[in-house]
């Protein structure tokens, strides 16, 4: 079992819809959780981090963490074509472990 | 804002050449990292450093070495480049291992092609 798992996608959503990206992790000792956005050919850019159970909102982005079920998700409201990218989930135990990413496509 | 820069965006080298990739951060971060990213494999940690002159092997250190002579600069060295080292190389920095959140910030990446 991979330490951090994400569906590779692509996840296709229409403009204006909610995109829901999911990530599961195996280490129950994980303490902090990150979502990075990576455009094609570019480096990862931090969008959000979360370390407490529940929801954390930042603009159109909401991160959700459920430690009991070992999953973390990212919701993108009012999706825009500019949100089209690969979204990497990363989980920190004693080092940062990345998932392989979910490719999101937002079509007009 | 954290700024992490890498010496080259694109690099083409020949098999057997010695390759230097440099990374500089301007936020006085203690920790620095080198990853490579390949399709389907995600980001894999090559080496990291907690302090000046300190280095630790990551998950795939074979064929690589690193140098950290100054706090702001972390260099990745390919002693004898091989075609399987063709990849995107990403440098990252982090404030400190003692920081609760441990956020890593990435440089723009170097796409290396070894012929």
Interface residues (C-beta under 8 A of the other chain):
Chain A: X31 X32 X34 X36 X41 X42 X43 X44 X45 X46 X49 X51 X88 X90 X92 X95 X96 X98 X99 X100 X101
Chain B: X40 X41 X42 X43 X45 X48 X58 X90 X100 X101 X102 X103 X104 X105 X106 X107 X108 X109 X111
